[in-house]
């Protein structure tokens, strides 16, 4: 169980895995995630389920190497087993026939967008996709997005592919140009999601973000994924991960994320690749930050 059946690097330090987890593959819905632990002394961290194959019993995971936990995961080989894999967790995405939907992914945030976009498409919505990355070689899952959306815009910071600039600039042009937008989904870095929320707020466009705070146990017990939404405390692992973007306290969210930055940097500096199978455990320090879902 939890065997890695396939792995490939789809962009620099960004990996796509197929993991044998038949029960999760059977039960998962768009927007849900898993929490995994790679080795005995490692921390648990969440990853979104990008897709599943019920016949093969596999789930598809995409992750970027950003800390010690994901470095360990990226070092695993086909045939090895992930120590712990719990899921599906989180509330499934609320899927309705909204009308014209814009789905936006920043960096590897496009991975969680894919299953939601497919579900929105199946519900009869018209989709426009915006895929943003630093450079052309960091753009991932573009073919998958094009299969789902009627129109796809690509943005890169350096202009090496598509529009030179940020996803918010493309969205702003659409709004200012009078295009009908009934629903926006945004997944990516917190500053990007905050900027999109502020962009759509004056126009009353329904906007949903998928948050990625610190998350350890996936049950709300650890409190690491605590967020403030509409003045109330919520837990991303059980109440989310998706919330109304116009109700999220992004300042508080970013403040909590900064709390763990030093610990994550320390853990990354102290990381040493193992010469023994990862399932055997090691004495690596805890990564303090979340690897992203």
C-alpha positions as CSV (number, residue, x, y, z in Angstrom):
1,X,0.0,0.0,0.0
2,X,1.1,3.6,-0.7
3,X,3.6,2.4,-3.3
4,X,5.0,4.9,-5.7
5,X,4.0,3.4,-9.1
6,X,5.4,6.2,-11.3
7,X,7.4,9.4,-10.8
8,X,8.6,12.1,-13.2
9,X,10.1,15.6,-12.8
10,X,7.7,17.9,-14.8
11,X,9.6,21.1,-14.1
12,X,12.7,22.1,-12.1
13,X,12.2,20.7,-8.5
14,X,8.5,19.9,-9.3
15,X,7.4,16.2,-9.4
16,X,4.4,14.2,-10.4
17,X,3.8,10.9,-8.6
18,X,1.2,8.1,-9.1
19,X,0.7,6.4,-5.7
20,X,-1.2,3.2,-5.2
21,X,-4.0,4.1,-2.7
22,X,-7.2,2.4,-4.0
23,X,-9.5,3.4,-1.1
24,X,-8.5,7.1,-1.5
25,X,-8.8,6.9,-5.3
26,X,-12.4,5.5,-4.9
27,X,-13.6,8.1,-2.4
28,X,-11.9,11.3,-3.4
29,X,-13.7,14.4,-4.8
30,X,-12.4,17.6,-6.4
31,X,-10.7,19.9,-3.9
32,X,-9.7,17.2,-1.4
33,X,-6.2,16.3,-0.3
34,X,-4.1,13.8,1.5
35,X,-1.7,14.2,4.4
36,X,1.4,12.1,4.2
37,X,4.5,11.3,6.2
38,X,7.5,10.0,4.3
39,X,9.6,8.5,7.1
40,X,9.3,7.6,10.8
41,X,10.6,10.9,12.3
42,X,9.3,13.1,9.5
43,X,6.5,15.6,9.7
44,X,3.1,15.2,8.1
45,X,2.2,17.6,5.2
46,X,-0.7,17.9,2.8
47,X,-0.8,17.5,-1.0
48,X,-3.9,17.9,-3.2
49,X,-5.2,14.9,-5.1
50,X,-4.8,16.1,-8.7
51,X,-6.5,13.0,-10.2
52,X,-7.3,9.4,-9.5
53,X,-7.7,6.1,-11.4
54,X,-10.2,3.8,-9.7
55,X,-9.3,0.8,-11.9
56,X,-5.6,1.1,-11.3
57,X,-6.2,2.2,-7.7
58,X,-3.8,5.2,-8.0
59,X,-3.9,8.8,-7.0
60,X,-1.9,11.6,-8.8
61,X,0.1,14.0,-6.6
62,X,2.1,17.0,-7.8
63,X,4.5,18.8,-5.5
64,X,7.4,21.2,-5.5
65,X,10.5,20.7,-3.4
66,X,10.4,23.6,-0.9
67,X,11.7,22.0,2.4
68,X,13.1,18.9,4.0
69,X,9.9,16.9,3.8
70,X,9.4,17.4,0.1
71,X,13.1,16.8,-0.5
72,X,12.7,13.4,1.2
73,X,9.7,12.7,-0.9
74,X,11.4,13.7,-4.2
75,X,14.3,11.3,-3.3
76,X,12.0,8.3,-3.2
77,X,12.0,5.9,-6.1
78,X,9.3,3.8,-7.9
79,X,8.5,0.7,-5.8
80,X,9.1,2.4,-2.5
81,X,6.2,3.0,-0.1
82,X,5.2,6.2,1.5
83,X,5.0,5.5,5.3
84,X,1.7,7.2,6.0
85,X,-1.0,8.4,3.7
86,X,-4.3,9.6,5.1
87,X,-7.3,10.9,3.0
88,X,-9.2,12.0,1.3
89,X,-9.4,15.0,3.7
90,X,-11.0,18.5,3.5
91,X,-14.4,19.6,2.2
92,X,-15.0,18.8,-1.5
93,X,-15.3,21.9,-3.7
94,X,-18.9,23.3,-4.0
95,X,-19.6,22.6,-7.7
96,X,-22.6,24.4,-9.3
97,X,-23.5,25.8,-12.7
98,X,-22.1,29.3,-12.1
99,X,-21.8,30.3,-15.8
100,X,-18.5,31.7,-16.9
101,X,-15.7,30.7,-14.6
102,X,-12.0,31.9,-14.5
103,X,-9.7,29.4,-12.8
104,X,-6.2,30.7,-11.8
105,X,-3.1,28.8,-10.7
106,X,0.1,30.5,-9.7
107,X,3.2,28.3,-9.8
108,X,2.5,24.7,-8.8
109,X,-0.9,26.0,-7.5
110,X,-2.2,25.0,-10.9
111,X,-2.2,21.4,-9.7
112,X,-5.1,21.9,-7.3
113,X,-6.9,23.9,-10.0
114,X,-7.0,21.0,-12.4
115,X,-9.5,18.6,-10.6
116,X,-11.8,21.6,-9.7
117,X,-11.7,22.9,-13.3
118,X,-12.7,19.5,-14.6
119,X,-15.6,19.3,-12.1
120,X,-16.8,22.8,-13.0
121,X,-16.6,21.8,-16.7
122,X,-18.6,18.7,-16.1
123,X,-21.3,20.8,-14.4
124,X,-21.8,22.8,-17.6
125,X,-19.7,25.9,-16.9
126,X,-17.7,27.8,-19.5
127,X,-14.0,27.9,-18.3
128,X,-11.2,30.3,-18.9
129,X,-7.8,29.2,-17.4
130,X,-4.9,31.4,-16.3
131,X,-1.6,29.6,-15.6
132,X,1.2,31.7,-14.1
133,X,4.8,30.8,-13.4
134,X,8.2,32.4,-13.1
135,X,9.5,31.2,-16.4
136,X,8.4,28.9,-19.3
137,X,10.2,25.9,-17.9
138,X,8.2,26.3,-14.6
139,X,4.9,26.2,-16.4
140,X,3.2,22.8,-15.6
141,X,0.1,20.9,-16.6
142,X,-0.6,23.4,-19.4
143,X,-1.8,20.6,-21.8
144,X,-4.2,19.4,-19.1
145,X,-5.6,22.8,-18.5
146,X,-6.1,23.3,-22.3
147,X,-8.1,20.1,-22.5
148,X,-10.5,21.4,-19.9
149,X,-10.8,25.2,-20.7
150,X,-12.3,26.9,-23.7
151,X,-9.5,29.5,-23.4
152,X,-6.2,29.5,-21.6
153,X,-3.9,32.4,-20.9
154,X,-0.3,31.9,-19.8
155,X,1.8,34.4,-17.8
156,X,5.5,34.3,-16.9
157,X,7.4,36.8,-14.9
158,X,10.1,37.0,-17.5
159,X,7.9,36.8,-20.6
160,X,9.5,33.6,-21.8
161,X,6.0,32.2,-22.5
162,X,2.7,34.0,-22.9
163,X,2.0,37.3,-21.2
164,X,4.9,39.0,-19.4
165,X,3.7,39.8,-15.9
166,X,1.3,38.5,-13.3
167,X,-2.0,36.6,-13.5
168,X,-3.7,39.5,-11.8
169,X,-2.9,41.7,-14.8
170,X,-4.7,39.3,-17.2
171,X,-7.7,39.1,-14.9
172,X,-7.8,42.9,-14.6
173,X,-7.8,43.2,-18.4
174,X,-10.7,40.8,-18.6
175,X,-12.7,42.7,-16.0
176,X,-11.8,46.2,-17.4
177,X,-12.7,44.9,-20.9
178,X,-16.2,44.1,-19.8
179,X,-15.9,40.3,-20.1
180,X,-18.6,38.4,-18.1
181,X,-17.1,36.6,-15.1
182,X,-19.4,34.8,-12.8
183,X,-16.9,32.9,-10.6
184,X,-13.2,33.0,-9.9
185,X,-11.1,30.3,-8.4
186,X,-7.5,31.1,-7.4
187,X,-4.8,28.8,-6.0
188,X,-1.2,29.9,-5.4
189,X,1.0,32.1,-3.3
190,X,-0.9,33.9,-0.6
191,X,0.0,37.4,-1.9
192,X,-1.4,36.4,-5.3
193,X,-4.7,35.1,-3.8
194,X,-5.0,38.3,-1.7
195,X,-4.4,40.5,-4.8
196,X,-7.1,38.6,-6.8
197,X,-9.6,38.9,-3.9
198,X,-9.1,42.7,-3.8
199,X,-9.4,42.9,-7.6
200,X,-12.7,41.1,-7.8
201,X,-14.2,42.6,-4.6
202,X,-15.5,45.9,-6.1
203,X,-17.2,44.0,-8.9
204,X,-19.0,41.5,-6.6
205,X,-17.5,38.5,-8.4
206,X,-17.8,35.3,-6.4
207,X,-14.2,34.4,-5.6
208,X,-12.9,31.3,-3.9
209,X,-9.4,30.6,-2.8
210,X,-7.7,27.4,-1.7
211,X,-5.6,28.1,1.4
212,X,-2.3,26.4,2.3
213,X,-1.5,27.2,5.9
214,X,0.6,25.0,8.1
215,X,-1.1,21.6,8.4
216,X,0.1,18.6,10.3
217,X,-2.7,16.2,11.3
218,X,-5.6,17.0,9.0
219,X,-8.1,16.8,11.8
220,X,-7.9,20.3,13.3
221,X,-6.3,19.1,16.5
222,X,-2.9,20.6,15.9
223,X,-4.3,24.1,15.2
224,X,-1.6,24.8,12.7
225,X,-4.0,25.5,9.9
226,X,-6.0,28.1,11.8
227,X,-7.3,30.9,9.6
228,X,-9.7,33.8,10.2
229,X,-12.6,33.9,7.9
230,X,-15.4,36.5,8.2
231,X,-14.2,37.2,11.7
232,X,-14.4,33.6,12.8
233,X,-11.7,31.0,13.4
234,X,-11.7,28.2,10.9
235,X,-9.4,25.3,10.3
236,X,-8.3,24.8,6.7
237,X,-8.1,21.0,7.1
238,X,-11.7,20.4,8.1
239,X,-13.6,23.7,7.2
240,X,-11.6,24.2,3.9
241,X,-9.3,24.3,2.2
242,X,-11.5,26.5,0.1
243,X,-13.0,29.8,1.4
244,X,-14.7,32.9,0.2
245,X,-11.8,35.1,-0.8
246,X,-13.5,38.3,0.3
247,X,-13.9,37.0,3.9
248,X,-10.3,35.7,4.5
249,X,-8.0,37.7,6.7
250,X,-4.9,37.4,4.5
251,X,-2.8,39.6,6.8
252,X,-3.3,37.2,9.6
253,X,-2.6,34.2,7.3
254,X,0.7,35.7,6.1
255,X,1.7,36.6,9.6
256,X,1.3,33.0,10.7
257,X,3.2,31.7,7.6
258,X,6.1,34.0,8.5
259,X,6.3,32.5,12.0
260,X,7.5,29.2,10.5
261,X,9.9,30.6,7.9
262,X,13.0,30.5,10.1
263,X,12.4,27.0,11.3
264,X,11.8,25.8,7.7
265,X,15.1,27.4,6.6
266,X,17.0,25.8,9.4
267,X,15.5,22.4,8.6
268,X,16.4,22.8,4.9
269,X,20.0,23.7,5.7
270,X,20.4,20.7,7.9
271,X,18.9,18.2,5.5
272,X,21.2,15.5,4.2
273,X,20.1,12.9,1.6
274,X,19.9,9.4,3.0
275,X,21.8,6.5,1.6
276,X,19.4,4.0,3.2
277,X,15.7,3.6,2.3
278,X,13.6,6.5,3.5
279,X,11.1,4.3,5.2
280,X,13.8,3.4,7.8
281,X,13.6,6.9,9.4
282,X,16.4,9.4,10.2
283,X,17.3,12.1,12.6
284,X,16.4,15.1,10.4
285,X,14.9,18.1,12.0
286,X,11.2,18.9,11.7
287,X,10.4,21.1,8.7
288,X,8.3,23.9,10.3
289,X,6.5,25.0,7.2
290,X,3.9,23.5,5.0
291,X,4.9,22.0,1.6
292,X,1.7,23.1,-0.1
293,X,-1.4,21.3,-1.2
